[in-house]
């Protein structure tokens, strides 16, 4: 090594090892390109805007060209369709959910031991109100990875919509314990609010819904939830304020879109939720 030349760092050493391997030379560039596309897609997906979600989908479609049948890419692509359906970004949310289910099922078929693929399929199944199979997929995800916070949180959500208050709360607590600063945290707080609402604990539901709003004030459906909980609790004035905020962030929110994200097992619970919303001005 010449005087003044810097010694090789860890990256240089990795590159040298890669060059020495024919297989690595053939596949590392493809893997790096795929990883870059997947990470950029994840960043965009979590921004939650329509523009970012569209960009995430474009990047994932490119990633699947580079690495076909990759379960991670298929699973996240499935979620981009669910996200648009949940947020009412299409005239035909049922078509989006069909595509989400197709992609999630393909991810599981490609790798049955991928916990995230099972988590994705369970979430997609919930959008068509198949709560039993959806919960089975979340339990499979947790069998594969017991500390999978998102799967525990999603199982808690499904239990909440099934009217199983104690079990729902237990799974949400498990999720928070595994990942207290998780980006899903607002969703888990929503689940606690739903469980409380279904069980008739309206003041408690308001508390959890308020916490959900504080974590993600940019998610319009948090305001719809807060409005429903406050309405059921008899706080009509604050419920109307929450509904006004919901309308500001999402002027049109149809019954069809609401059902995609609110798979109540008992139609009576859905009716009670809708009645609470309509009492403060929702017209979906």
Backbone as CSV, one residue per row, in Angstrom:
resi,resn,N_x,N_y,N_z,CA_x,CA_y,CA_z,C_x,C_y,C_z
1,UNK,0.852,-1.186,0.000,0.000,0.000,0.000,0.883,1.230,0.000
2,UNK,0.627,2.160,-0.910,1.463,3.357,-1.035,1.259,4.268,0.148
3,UNK,2.271,5.085,0.418,2.213,6.036,1.520,1.043,6.997,1.283
4,UNK,0.248,7.180,2.283,-0.890,8.091,2.179,-2.145,7.445,1.637
5,UNK,-2.019,6.205,1.155,-3.213,5.515,0.663,-4.008,4.990,1.846
6,UNK,-5.307,5.181,1.808,-6.154,4.738,2.913,-6.309,3.227,2.877
7,UNK,-6.290,2.579,4.036,-6.493,1.131,4.061,-7.906,0.797,3.616
8,UNK,-8.105,-0.375,3.040,-9.440,-0.732,2.574,-10.426,-0.839,3.723
9,UNK,-11.590,-0.218,3.572,-12.632,-0.290,4.590,-13.483,-1.527,4.381
10,UNK,-14.524,-1.695,5.209,-15.356,-2.895,5.116,-16.074,-3.021,3.778
11,UNK,-16.489,-1.875,3.189,-17.179,-1.946,1.907,-16.235,-2.421,0.825
12,UNK,-15.002,-1.880,0.849,-14.026,-2.307,-0.145,-13.736,-3.799,-0.015
13,UNK,-13.660,-4.266,1.209,-13.401,-5.688,1.427,-14.542,-6.540,0.884
14,UNK,-15.772,-6.074,1.101,-16.930,-6.811,0.588,-16.904,-6.854,-0.929
15,UNK,-16.561,-5.710,-1.549,-16.495,-5.659,-3.010,-15.454,-6.629,-3.534
16,UNK,-14.288,-6.676,-2.869,-13.236,-7.582,-3.315,-13.677,-9.039,-3.199
17,UNK,-14.357,-9.362,-2.094,-14.854,-10.727,-1.924,-15.897,-11.055,-2.984
18,UNK,-16.720,-10.047,-3.313,-17.757,-10.259,-4.318,-17.139,-10.542,-5.676
19,UNK,-16.109,-9.783,-6.035,-15.464,-9.949,-7.326,-14.823,-11.323,-7.437
20,UNK,-14.377,-11.853,-6.300,-13.718,-13.157,-6.318,-14.695,-14.306,-6.510
21,UNK,-15.996,-14.015,-6.440,-17.003,-15.064,-6.564,-17.802,-14.870,-7.837
22,UNK,-17.777,-15.869,-8.715,-18.505,-15.772,-9.974,-19.999,-15.612,-9.732
23,UNK,-20.511,-16.376,-8.769,-21.935,-16.301,-8.490,-22.324,-14.915,-8.003
24,UNK,-21.521,-14.315,-7.136,-21.820,-12.985,-6.618,-21.778,-11.961,-7.738
25,UNK,-20.828,-12.099,-8.664,-20.742,-11.165,-9.784,-22.019,-11.224,-10.609
26,UNK,-22.578,-12.416,-10.760,-23.769,-12.584,-11.571,-25.031,-12.030,-10.892
27,UNK,-25.104,-12.157,-9.558,-26.369,-11.881,-8.890,-26.382,-10.660,-7.975
28,UNK,-25.234,-10.241,-7.466,-25.239,-9.116,-6.533,-25.808,-7.843,-7.132
29,UNK,-25.474,-7.462,-8.377,-26.046,-6.224,-8.921,-27.575,-6.265,-8.980
30,UNK,-28.126,-7.427,-9.360,-29.567,-7.554,-9.410,-30.165,-7.422,-8.021
31,UNK,-29.557,-8.085,-7.042,-30.061,-8.027,-5.673,-29.999,-6.614,-5.116
32,UNK,-28.919,-5.909,-5.401,-28.777,-4.529,-4.918,-29.827,-3.639,-5.562
33,UNK,-30.053,-3.801,-6.859,-31.069,-3.007,-7.552,-32.452,-3.284,-6.970
34,UNK,-32.747,-4.567,-6.724,-34.047,-4.922,-6.158,-34.210,-4.333,-4.765
35,UNK,-33.183,-4.441,-3.940,-33.246,-3.908,-2.579,-33.478,-2.401,-2.587
36,UNK,-32.806,-1.701,-3.480,-32.979,-0.256,-3.579,-34.421,0.091,-3.945
37,UNK,-34.986,-0.610,-4.915,-36.365,-0.354,-5.328,-37.347,-0.659,-4.197
38,UNK,-37.108,-1.755,-3.480,-38.001,-2.142,-2.388,-37.950,-1.130,-1.246
39,UNK,-36.746,-0.668,-0.896,-36.629,0.297,0.194,-37.253,1.638,-0.170
40,UNK,-37.075,2.067,-1.396,-37.703,3.320,-1.835,-39.223,3.185,-1.849
41,UNK,-39.701,2.009,-2.227,-41.149,1.770,-2.213,-41.702,1.824,-0.793
42,UNK,-40.987,1.218,0.150,-41.440,1.254,1.540,-41.494,2.680,2.072
43,UNK,-40.482,3.463,1.747,-40.451,4.861,2.199,-41.676,5.597,1.672
44,UNK,-41.977,5.421,0.400,-43.124,6.100,-0.190,-44.433,5.596,0.397
45,UNK,-44.543,4.286,0.591,-45.791,3.723,1.112,-46.152,4.339,2.459
46,UNK,-45.181,4.510,3.335,-45.462,5.017,4.677,-45.709,6.514,4.721
47,UNK,-45.535,7.210,3.585,-45.912,8.628,3.545,-47.433,8.763,3.480
48,UNK,-48.121,7.741,2.956,-49.588,7.607,3.010,-50.364,8.495,2.035
49,UNK,-49.706,9.347,1.267,-50.447,10.179,0.325,-50.736,9.391,-0.948
50,UNK,-51.694,9.878,-1.728,-52.031,9.208,-2.988,-50.834,9.188,-3.930
51,UNK,-50.113,10.303,-4.000,-48.945,10.394,-4.889,-47.866,9.408,-4.453
52,UNK,-47.601,9.354,-3.158,-46.576,8.438,-2.658,-46.976,6.984,-2.850
53,UNK,-48.258,6.691,-2.681,-48.716,5.313,-2.852,-48.570,4.873,-4.316
54,UNK,-48.876,5.776,-5.223,-48.709,5.475,-6.646,-47.245,5.247,-6.983
55,UNK,-46.378,6.056,-6.404,-44.944,5.890,-6.636,-44.445,4.576,-6.046
56,UNK,-44.943,4.221,-4.874,-44.558,2.942,-4.273,-44.949,1.793,-5.190
57,UNK,-46.140,1.858,-5.773,-46.589,0.788,-6.675,-45.695,0.702,-7.914
58,UNK,-45.332,1.858,-8.464,-44.466,1.869,-9.640,-43.115,1.231,-9.319
59,UNK,-42.544,1.563,-8.173,-41.253,1.012,-7.776,-41.341,-0.495,-7.545
60,UNK,-42.438,-0.937,-6.963,-42.603,-2.369,-6.693,-42.784,-3.163,-7.974
61,UNK,-43.485,-2.588,-8.933,-43.628,-3.267,-10.220,-42.265,-3.415,-10.896
62,UNK,-41.411,-2.396,-10.750,-40.042,-2.493,-11.269,-39.257,-3.562,-10.506
63,UNK,-39.439,-3.587,-9.180,-38.724,-4.564,-8.353,-39.071,-5.988,-8.767
64,UNK,-40.319,-6.210,-9.138,-40.748,-7.552,-9.534,-40.257,-7.927,-10.933
65,UNK,-39.919,-6.933,-11.731,-39.266,-7.223,-13.008,-37.839,-7.693,-12.750
66,UNK,-37.184,-7.011,-11.805,-35.807,-7.360,-11.467,-35.755,-8.712,-10.758
67,UNK,-36.693,-8.943,-9.850,-36.713,-10.182,-9.062,-38.142,-10.720,-9.023
68,UNK,-38.535,-11.447,-10.061,-39.922,-11.947,-10.136,-40.271,-12.856,-8.954
69,UNK,-41.543,-12.782,-8.569,-42.086,-13.650,-7.517,-41.480,-13.407,-6.137
70,UNK,-40.884,-12.249,-5.929,-40.344,-11.939,-4.605,-41.499,-11.669,-3.639
71,UNK,-41.574,-12.430,-2.564,-42.709,-12.329,-1.649,-42.804,-10.967,-0.970
72,UNK,-41.675,-10.380,-0.610,-41.698,-9.064,0.047,-42.285,-8.002,-0.870
73,UNK,-41.901,-8.041,-2.138,-42.409,-7.062,-3.106,-43.891,-7.289,-3.381
74,UNK,-44.281,-8.543,-3.520,-45.694,-8.860,-3.757,-46.569,-8.425,-2.579
75,UNK,-46.072,-8.653,-1.362,-46.851,-8.302,-0.175,-47.059,-6.797,-0.078
76,UNK,-45.992,-6.033,-0.283,-46.136,-4.583,-0.189,-46.984,-4.046,-1.338
77,UNK,-46.850,-4.630,-2.516,-47.693,-4.221,-3.643,-49.162,-4.470,-3.298
78,UNK,-49.448,-5.591,-2.646,-50.808,-5.866,-2.193,-51.308,-4.750,-1.278
79,UNK,-50.461,-4.298,-0.381,-50.869,-3.248,0.556,-51.130,-1.917,-0.143
80,UNK,-50.451,-1.648,-1.253,-50.732,-0.391,-1.957,-52.162,-0.382,-2.492
81,UNK,-52.646,-1.549,-2.919,-54.036,-1.627,-3.384,-55.009,-1.513,-2.218
82,UNK,-54.686,-2.156,-1.111,-55.551,-2.023,0.067,-55.606,-0.577,0.541
83,UNK,-54.469,0.092,0.521,-54.416,1.476,0.976,-55.343,2.369,0.154
84,UNK,-55.320,2.207,-1.161,-56.204,3.009,-2.005,-57.663,2.680,-1.739
85,UNK,-57.962,1.406,-1.482,-59.347,1.023,-1.184,-59.804,1.601,0.150
86,UNK,-58.951,1.512,1.179,-59.294,2.040,2.501,-59.561,3.540,2.461
87,UNK,-58.833,4.220,1.608,-58.922,5.677,1.571,-59.865,6.202,0.494
88,UNK,-60.601,5.306,-0.159,-61.602,5.737,-1.120,-61.030,6.406,-2.342
89,UNK,-59.882,5.920,-2.800,-59.210,6.565,-3.939,-59.604,5.966,-5.285
90,UNK,-60.638,5.160,-5.317,-61.066,4.554,-6.571,-62.579,4.387,-6.558
91,UNK,-63.173,4.409,-7.751,-64.615,4.225,-7.859,-65.015,2.777,-7.612
92,UNK,-64.056,1.877,-7.764,-64.348,0.449,-7.619,-63.389,-0.181,-6.604
93,UNK,-63.609,0.064,-5.301,-62.702,-0.499,-4.301,-62.692,-2.025,-4.291
94,UNK,-63.781,-2.640,-4.705,-63.814,-4.107,-4.729,-62.779,-4.671,-5.696
95,UNK,-62.562,-3.988,-6.820,-61.538,-4.425,-7.770,-60.155,-4.346,-7.135
96,UNK,-59.901,-3.281,-6.390,-58.606,-3.125,-5.718,-58.383,-4.240,-4.702
97,UNK,-59.433,-4.586,-3.972,-59.300,-5.623,-2.948,-59.102,-6.992,-3.586
98,UNK,-59.742,-7.233,-4.709,-59.495,-8.500,-5.416,-58.026,-8.616,-5.817
99,UNK,-57.472,-7.519,-6.323,-56.065,-7.535,-6.728,-55.157,-7.680,-5.512
100,UNK,-55.510,-7.027,-4.422,-54.725,-7.157,-3.192,-54.699,-8.597,-2.707
101,UNK,-55.849,-9.258,-2.748,-55.918,-10.661,-2.329,-55.128,-11.565,-3.265
102,UNK,-55.189,-11.301,-4.557,-54.435,-12.110,-5.519,-52.931,-12.013,-5.254
103,UNK,-52.451,-10.812,-5.060,-51.026,-10.607,-4.833,-50.580,-11.216,-3.505
104,UNK,-51.403,-11.054,-2.465,-51.055,-11.616,-1.154,-51.005,-13.134,-1.194
105,UNK,-51.960,-13.733,-1.884,-51.976,-15.190,-2.010,-50.762,-15.676,-2.792
106,UNK,-50.373,-14.932,-3.825,-49.184,-15.281,-4.597,-47.933,-15.200,-3.719
107,UNK,-47.873,-14.194,-2.850,-46.725,-14.048,-1.948,-46.611,-15.256,-1.023
108,UNK,-47.739,-15.724,-0.489,-47.733,-16.887,0.402,-47.358,-18.154,-0.364
109,UNK,-47.892,-18.297,-1.563,-47.578,-19.483,-2.358,-46.094,-19.553,-2.714
110,UNK,-45.492,-18.384,-2.906,-44.074,-18.355,-3.251,-43.181,-18.668,-2.055
111,UNK,-43.664,-18.336,-0.859,-42.865,-18.601,0.341,-43.802,-18.761,1.533
112,UNK,-44.172,-20.004,1.806,-45.118,-20.290,2.882,-44.529,-20.007,4.260
113,UNK,-43.220,-19.817,4.351,-42.571,-19.530,5.631,-42.267,-18.046,5.807
114,UNK,-42.823,-17.224,4.949,-42.652,-15.772,5.054,-43.775,-15.227,5.939
115,UNK,-43.434,-14.819,7.155,-44.460,-14.348,8.091,-45.171,-13.106,7.569
116,UNK,-44.434,-12.230,6.879,-45.050,-10.996,6.383,-46.043,-11.293,5.268
117,UNK,-45.774,-12.319,4.474,-46.729,-12.704,3.434,-48.036,-13.168,4.061
118,UNK,-47.957,-13.970,5.130,-49.173,-14.415,5.812,-49.898,-13.235,6.463
119,UNK,-49.161,-12.315,7.044,-49.741,-11.098,7.620,-50.505,-10.319,6.552
120,UNK,-49.903,-10.192,5.374,-50.537,-9.459,4.283,-51.799,-10.158,3.810
121,UNK,-51.732,-11.470,3.648,-52.912,-12.212,3.199,-54.039,-12.100,4.221
122,UNK,-53.706,-12.187,5.500,-54.731,-12.040,6.531,-55.404,-10.682,6.480
123,UNK,-54.607,-9.636,6.253,-55.171,-8.289,6.158,-56.063,-8.162,4.932
124,UNK,-55.611,-8.718,3.808,-56.409,-8.661,2.577,-57.728,-9.414,2.736
125,UNK,-57.682,-10.557,3.398,-58.906,-11.331,3.623,-59.899,-10.571,4.500
126,UNK,-59.387,-9.772,5.427,-60.293,-9.007,6.288,-61.100,-7.996,5.480
127,UNK,-60.543,-7.549,4.361,-61.221,-6.547,3.537,-62.438,-7.108,2.823
128,UNK,-62.529,-8.438,2.747,-63.727,-9.062,2.182,-64.490,-9.807,3.281
129,UNK,-64.230,-9.401,4.510,-64.960,-9.867,5.694,-64.817,-11.356,5.961
130,UNK,-63.717,-11.939,5.547,-63.439,-13.340,5.871,-62.591,-13.366,7.143
131,UNK,-63.255,-13.099,8.265,-62.531,-12.893,9.513,-61.879,-14.165,10.038
132,UNK,-62.534,-15.304,9.898,-61.949,-16.556,10.371,-60.645,-16.875,9.669
133,UNK,-60.643,-16.968,8.318,-59.382,-17.193,7.604,-58.365,-16.083,7.843
134,UNK,-58.831,-14.844,7.985,-57.915,-13.731,8.223,-57.168,-13.912,9.546
135,UNK,-57.900,-14.294,10.587,-57.256,-14.513,11.883,-56.320,-15.716,11.838
136,UNK,-56.682,-16.728,11.073,-55.811,-17.899,10.932,-54.482,-17.505,10.298
137,UNK,-54.525,-16.604,9.327,-53.292,-16.141,8.685,-52.427,-15.342,9.665
138,UNK,-53.042,-14.516,10.498,-52.264,-13.760,11.482,-51.631,-14.694,12.517
139,UNK,-52.364,-15.721,12.899,-51.793,-16.682,13.860,-50.646,-17.466,13.223
140,UNK,-50.777,-17.760,11.934,-49.682,-18.418,11.220,-48.455,-17.499,11.183
141,UNK,-48.669,-16.223,10.936,-47.564,-15.263,10.929,-46.879,-15.222,12.290
142,UNK,-47.671,-15.267,13.346,-47.108,-15.227,14.702,-46.437,-16.537,15.083
143,UNK,-46.908,-17.657,14.534,-46.212,-18.928,14.750,-44.815,-18.877,14.137
144,UNK,-44.724,-18.259,12.973,-43.436,-18.157,12.289,-42.520,-17.146,12.960
145,UNK,-43.121,-16.081,13.516,-42.327,-15.009,14.137,-43.123,-14.471,15.333
146,UNK,-42.920,-15.040,16.511,-43.732,-14.677,17.680,-43.663,-13.205,18.075
147,UNK,-42.602,-12.501,17.713,-42.481,-11.083,18.064,-42.916,-10.163,16.922
148,UNK,-43.720,-10.671,16.017,-44.197,-9.890,14.876,-45.294,-8.945,15.363
149,UNK,-44.900,-7.719,15.681,-45.828,-6.766,16.295,-47.015,-6.459,15.389
150,UNK,-46.764,-6.268,14.099,-47.855,-5.906,13.189,-48.900,-7.009,13.104
151,UNK,-48.456,-8.266,13.113,-49.406,-9.381,13.056,-50.230,-9.450,14.335
152,UNK,-49.598,-9.224,15.485,-50.347,-9.209,16.746,-51.354,-8.063,16.750
153,UNK,-50.922,-6.897,16.259,-51.829,-5.760,16.196,-52.997,-6.001,15.268
154,UNK,-52.718,-6.626,14.109,-53.802,-6.920,13.167,-54.743,-7.978,13.726
155,UNK,-54.203,-8.962,14.423,-55.064,-9.949,15.071,-55.958,-9.263,16.101
156,UNK,-55.394,-8.307,16.828,-56.197,-7.538,17.771,-57.316,-6.786,17.078
157,UNK,-57.033,-6.222,15.901,-58.062,-5.503,15.145,-59.197,-6.439,14.737
158,UNK,-58.836,-7.611,14.261,-59.850,-8.574,13.824,-60.691,-9.064,14.999
159,UNK,-60.041,-9.266,16.128,-60.772,-9.667,17.328,-61.710,-8.553,17.795
160,UNK,-61.265,-7.307,17.646,-62.114,-6.170,18.018,-63.375,-6.146,17.169
161,UNK,-63.228,-6.329,15.860,-64.395,-6.333,14.982,-65.256,-7.570,15.185
162,UNK,-64.686,-8.590,15.812,-65.446,-9.798,16.116,-66.169,-9.707,17.460
163,UNK,-65.986,-8.606,18.176,-66.648,-8.428,19.460,-65.980,-9.161,20.602
164,UNK,-64.705,-9.489,20.456,-63.973,-10.243,21.487,-63.023,-9.278,22.203
165,UNK,-63.611,-8.468,23.088,-62.926,-7.351,23.719,-61.631,-7.767,24.426
166,UNK,-61.696,-8.713,25.339,-60.534,-9.073,26.146,-59.386,-9.593,25.282
167,UNK,-59.709,-10.456,24.326,-58.667,-11.002,23.457,-58.068,-9.915,22.574
168,UNK,-58.909,-8.999,22.099,-58.417,-7.897,21.268,-57.419,-7.042,22.032
169,UNK,-57.784,-6.675,23.253,-56.905,-5.837,24.065,-55.590,-6.552,24.365
170,UNK,-55.663,-7.851,24.593,-54.469,-8.631,24.888,-53.494,-8.610,23.702
171,UNK,-54.033,-8.780,22.501,-53.168,-8.792,21.320,-52.594,-7.409,21.026
172,UNK,-53.372,-6.369,21.253,-52.851,-5.014,21.046,-51.733,-4.724,22.038
173,UNK,-51.922,-5.125,23.286,-50.855,-4.925,24.274,-49.594,-5.698,23.870
174,UNK,-49.785,-6.884,23.328,-48.650,-7.677,22.852,-47.914,-6.931,21.740
175,UNK,-48.664,-6.342,20.821,-48.056,-5.602,19.719,-47.252,-4.411,20.236
176,UNK,-47.841,-3.650,21.149,-47.165,-2.467,21.690,-45.913,-2.861,22.464
177,UNK,-46.001,-3.950,23.204,-44.839,-4.418,23.960,-43.692,-4.794,23.018
178,UNK,-44.030,-5.419,21.900,-43.004,-5.819,20.933,-42.388,-4.620,20.222
179,UNK,-43.196,-3.574,19.977,-42.708,-2.440,19.187,-43.425,-1.160,19.600
180,UNK,-42.995,-0.545,20.723,-43.722,0.607,21.260,-43.697,1.860,20.393
181,UNK,-42.762,1.944,19.443,-42.702,3.116,18.558,-43.030,2.757,17.116
182,UNK,-43.796,1.708,16.951,-44.092,1.179,15.622,-44.941,2.157,14.809
183,UNK,-44.725,2.230,13.476,-45.575,3.092,12.645,-47.032,2.644,12.594
184,UNK,-47.303,1.402,13.015,-48.678,0.919,13.079,-49.397,1.369,14.356
185,UNK,-48.741,2.077,15.254,-49.289,2.330,16.589,-50.676,2.963,16.539
186,UNK,-50.891,3.904,15.631,-52.205,4.535,15.527,-53.284,3.509,15.176
187,UNK,-52.934,2.539,14.339,-53.892,1.494,13.980,-54.244,0.628,15.183
188,UNK,-53.264,0.359,16.026,-53.529,-0.458,17.212,-54.427,0.284,18.207
189,UNK,-54.204,1.587,18.332,-55.071,2.395,19.187,-56.493,2.428,18.625
190,UNK,-56.607,2.479,17.305,-57.924,2.380,16.658,-58.616,1.081,17.049
191,UNK,-57.841,0.004,17.049,-58.416,-1.300,17.380,-58.949,-1.317,18.804
192,UNK,-58.225,-0.689,19.717,-58.713,-0.594,21.091,-60.016,0.210,21.147
193,UNK,-60.080,1.269,20.339,-61.306,2.074,20.294,-62.471,1.257,19.738
194,UNK,-62.211,0.492,18.675,-63.258,-0.343,18.081,-63.744,-1.390,19.082
195,UNK,-62.788,-2.049,19.751,-63.159,-3.073,20.737,-64.030,-2.465,21.833
196,UNK,-63.665,-1.274,22.283,-64.423,-0.593,23.333,-65.807,-0.185,22.821
197,UNK,-65.856,0.319,21.574,-67.142,0.730,20.987,-68.088,-0.466,20.895
198,UNK,-67.592,-1.562,20.337,-68.435,-2.753,20.161,-68.936,-3.254,21.509
199,UNK,-68.103,-3.134,22.542,-68.472,-3.616,23.872,-69.316,-2.606,24.646
200,UNK,-69.620,-1.474,24.022,-70.455,-0.468,24.673,-69.731,0.406,25.678
201,UNK,-68.409,0.396,25.665,-67.613,1.226,26.584,-67.242,2.526,25.867
202,UNK,-68.201,3.407,25.712,-68.036,4.545,24.814,-67.021,5.578,25.301
203,UNK,-66.977,5.857,26.588,-65.988,6.812,27.095,-64.568,6.276,26.873
204,UNK,-64.408,5.005,27.095,-63.118,4.369,26.857,-62.780,4.414,25.363
205,UNK,-63.771,4.207,24.533,-63.569,4.258,23.087,-63.110,5.649,22.661
206,UNK,-63.703,6.687,23.239,-63.295,8.061,22.930,-61.832,8.279,23.291
207,UNK,-61.436,7.777,24.443,-60.042,7.918,24.881,-59.084,7.304,23.867
208,UNK,-59.344,6.073,23.448,-58.447,5.401,22.518,-58.482,6.058,21.134
209,UNK,-59.656,6.487,20.697,-59.764,7.142,19.395,-59.010,8.474,19.387
210,UNK,-59.069,9.194,20.507,-58.326,10.453,20.619,-56.822,10.206,20.525
211,UNK,-56.371,9.140,21.155,-54.958,8.771,21.078,-54.573,8.405,19.645
212,UNK,-55.444,7.709,18.950,-55.174,7.337,17.557,-55.007,8.578,16.691
213,UNK,-55.875,9.565,16.894,-55.783,10.819,16.145,-54.469,11.523,16.450
214,UNK,-54.064,11.519,17.713,-52.834,12.224,18.088,-51.600,11.610,17.429
215,UNK,-51.647,10.289,17.183,-50.504,9.612,16.551,-50.472,9.838,15.042
216,UNK,-51.640,9.852,14.416,-51.702,10.079,12.970,-52.855,11.027,12.637
217,UNK,-52.651,12.335,12.857,-53.718,13.299,12.550,-53.965,13.456,11.055
218,UNK,-53.092,12.867,10.232,-53.258,12.962,8.777,-54.157,11.858,8.228
219,UNK,-54.577,10.919,9.058,-55.439,9.820,8.603,-56.893,10.194,8.865
220,UNK,-57.638,10.464,7.793,-59.010,10.956,7.926,-59.905,9.970,8.660
221,UNK,-59.666,8.666,8.477,-60.563,7.686,9.102,-60.432,7.675,10.612
222,UNK,-59.337,8.228,11.148,-59.249,8.379,12.604,-60.293,9.372,13.108
223,UNK,-60.569,10.407,12.309,-61.571,11.397,12.714,-62.985,10.819,12.612
224,UNK,-63.223,9.986,11.610,-64.527,9.327,11.538,-64.736,8.434,12.766
225,UNK,-63.697,7.719,13.145,-63.796,6.857,14.326,-64.059,7.685,15.576
226,UNK,-63.309,8.774,15.730,-63.488,9.633,16.904,-64.908,10.198,16.922
227,UNK,-65.406,10.620,15.753,-66.771,11.163,15.685,-67.794,10.114,16.102
228,UNK,-67.625,8.881,15.645,-68.570,7.816,15.999,-68.540,7.545,17.502
229,UNK,-67.334,7.488,18.076,-67.211,7.199,19.509,-67.792,8.329,20.358
230,UNK,-67.502,9.580,19.980,-68.028,10.718,20.730,-69.547,10.806,20.586
231,UNK,-70.030,10.510,19.399,-71.481,10.525,19.178,-72.162,9.478,20.065
232,UNK,-71.605,8.264,20.086,-72.192,7.202,20.908,-72.107,7.531,22.392
233,UNK,-71.061,8.280,22.773,-70.888,8.659,24.177,-71.763,9.846,24.565
234,UNK,-72.459,10.451,23.574,-73.357,11.562,23.864,-72.719,12.923,23.763
235,UNK,-71.463,12.998,23.336,-70.774,14.288,23.199,-70.933,14.764,21.751
236,UNK,-72.126,15.228,21.425,-72.475,15.544,20.044,-71.666,16.730,19.511
237,UNK,-71.432,17.725,20.328,-70.701,18.906,19.860,-69.294,18.538,19.390
238,UNK,-68.575,17.796,20.227,-67.224,17.396,19.829,-67.264,16.406,18.665
239,UNK,-68.279,15.571,18.636,-68.408,14.626,17.533,-68.585,15.363,16.209
240,UNK,-69.346,16.447,16.226,-69.524,17.236,14.999,-68.205,17.892,14.585
241,UNK,-67.425,18.320,15.555,-66.113,18.895,15.231,-65.215,17.856,14.567
242,UNK,-65.230,16.653,15.110,-64.428,15.580,14.515,-64.917,15.261,13.108
243,UNK,-66.228,15.262,12.912,-66.782,14.989,11.590,-66.407,16.096,10.604
244,UNK,-66.396,17.329,11.065,-65.969,18.435,10.202,-64.524,18.244,9.751
245,UNK,-63.684,17.805,10.660,-62.285,17.560,10.313,-62.171,16.384,9.346
246,UNK,-62.997,15.374,9.558,-63.005,14.225,8.643,-63.382,14.668,7.235
247,UNK,-64.394,15.524,7.134,-64.831,16.004,5.817,-63.749,16.864,5.170
248,UNK,-63.028,17.621,5.986,-61.978,18.483,5.434,-60.882,17.654,4.775
249,UNK,-60.530,16.539,5.409,-59.439,15.714,4.887,-59.923,14.677,3.878
250,UNK,-61.228,14.335,3.934,-61.793,13.342,3.003,-63.253,13.698,2.754
251,UNK,-63.506,14.556,1.750,-64.873,15.054,1.534,-65.892,13.949,1.240
252,UNK,-65.492,12.905,0.527,-66.420,11.830,0.163,-65.919,10.517,0.764
253,UNK,-66.758,9.916,1.604,-66.409,8.651,2.259,-67.649,7.781,2.224
254,UNK,-67.687,6.857,1.283,-68.892,6.080,1.036,-69.023,4.902,1.996
255,UNK,-70.222,4.347,2.027,-70.470,3.157,2.834,-69.619,1.989,2.339
256,UNK,-69.453,1.876,1.026,-68.660,0.794,0.458,-67.209,0.880,0.922
257,UNK,-66.661,2.088,0.924,-65.285,2.284,1.389,-65.175,2.009,2.881
258,UNK,-66.147,2.470,3.650,-66.128,2.231,5.092,-66.114,0.738,5.400
259,UNK,-66.912,-0.039,4.683,-66.997,-1.473,4.957,-65.681,-2.193,4.701
260,UNK,-64.901,-1.708,3.723,-63.614,-2.338,3.424,-62.704,-2.310,4.648
261,UNK,-62.709,-1.202,5.358,-61.829,-1.056,6.517,-62.470,-1.355,7.853
262,UNK,-63.756,-1.703,7.841,-64.483,-1.955,9.088,-65.251,-3.274,8.981
263,UNK,-64.553,-4.403,9.051,-65.205,-5.708,8.876,-65.890,-6.208,10.144
264,UNK,-66.949,-5.529,10.550,-67.694,-5.964,11.729,-68.266,-7.358,11.483
265,UNK,-68.055,-8.256,12.422,-68.591,-9.612,12.289,-70.107,-9.624,12.420
266,UNK,-70.642,-8.778,13.283,-72.071,-8.710,13.550,-72.645,-7.481,12.839
267,UNK,-73.573,-7.644,11.897,-74.163,-6.499,11.205,-74.765,-5.468,12.155
268,UNK,-75.212,-5.909,13.321,-75.780,-4.970,14.296,-74.728,-3.995,14.801
269,UNK,-73.477,-4.451,14.910,-72.405,-3.560,15.356,-72.086,-2.527,14.277
270,UNK,-72.100,-2.949,13.024,-71.905,-1.994,11.921,-73.024,-0.968,11.915
271,UNK,-74.250,-1.421,12.101,-75.389,-0.505,12.100,-75.275,0.511,13.236
272,UNK,-74.821,0.059,14.398,-74.655,0.976,15.526,-73.576,2.020,15.232
273,UNK,-72.498,1.585,14.588,-71.406,2.489,14.220,-71.892,3.518,13.199
274,UNK,-72.592,3.052,12.180,-73.097,3.939,11.129,-74.125,4.918,11.698
275,UNK,-74.989,4.442,12.575,-75.987,5.316,13.199,-75.320,6.434,13.982
276,UNK,-74.245,6.106,14.686,-73.513,7.128,15.450,-72.906,8.176,14.515
277,UNK,-72.384,7.718,13.373,-71.824,8.668,12.401,-72.908,9.542,11.774
278,UNK,-74.009,8.945,11.402,-75.067,9.711,10.744,-75.717,10.718,11.693
279,UNK,-75.670,10.419,12.967,-76.241,11.355,13.958,-75.484,12.676,13.990
280,UNK,-74.227,12.667,13.491,-73.451,13.919,13.480,-73.099,14.356,12.060
281,UNK,-73.900,13.880,11.091,-73.807,14.475,9.771,-73.169,13.651,8.678
282,UNK,-72.720,12.426,8.977,-72.131,11.625,7.898,-73.222,11.212,6.925
283,UNK,-72.934,11.289,5.625,-73.931,11.009,4.594,-73.546,9.819,3.731
284,UNK,-72.588,9.005,4.201,-72.132,7.869,3.381,-73.168,6.771,3.270
